[in-house]
Amino acid sequence: MEKMLGWFVYYSDYFVLAILLGGAFYWLSFRKKVVVGIALLIVAIGVGYLQNEMKYTDFHEMTSGTLKDDSEIRSITIKVKDIEGVSEKDYWKTIGQMTIEDEELVDRLINDLKGLELKETNYSTYELNSKYIVEMLVVNEKDNLLVTDKLMFSIDKTHFSGYEIINDIDHLKTIEELVESDRMEWYEGVEG
């Protein structure tokens, strides 16, 4: 039932477009107002196109409220989740974690993510099933004060926090290198 509801929500734009097109054809066939019908058809197609285009974004646009050009990233914590055969209550259970503060590694990780092009999905199961959770401690200056924010997202090969990754780049390169390194602290039973 949940998958069906998720599917319906994901494709709701197309249902709205179909209803608008149906209304336009109704108007054409019963009212013989060709000009108004064509105008409605053009408007329906335009609305559908705009709704679809609004679903596209990229890493920079998604994080621009917190992660700015002059931001200081104090640390990045990478958590590895156990996604093999877990129950719903264990979705956030982590099996490994590491925190990096090295500026070069932080820059490499950010550069890997900068190229992400994303499309919004209306179904958040991907967020729960993502293999990695990344938390960034970001410091920004605001009104002569230093403000610390935590930027957190889930990521795997195909999704970024409920968004589908639509381009083919190696965005997990640095994360996977770090996970395979001896810096990772592995453990069982710790909730993320």
Secondary structure, DSSP 4 states (H G I P E B T S, - for coil): -HHHHHHHHHTHHHHHHHHHHHHHHHHHHHH--HHHHHHHHHHHHHHHHHHHHTTEEEHHHHHTTT--TT-EEEEEEEEEE--SS--GGGTTEEEEEEEE--HHHHHHHHHHHHT-EEEE-S-THHHHH-SEEEEEEEEEEETTEEEEEEEEEEE-SSEETTEEE-S---TTHHHHHHHHSTT-EEEEEEE-
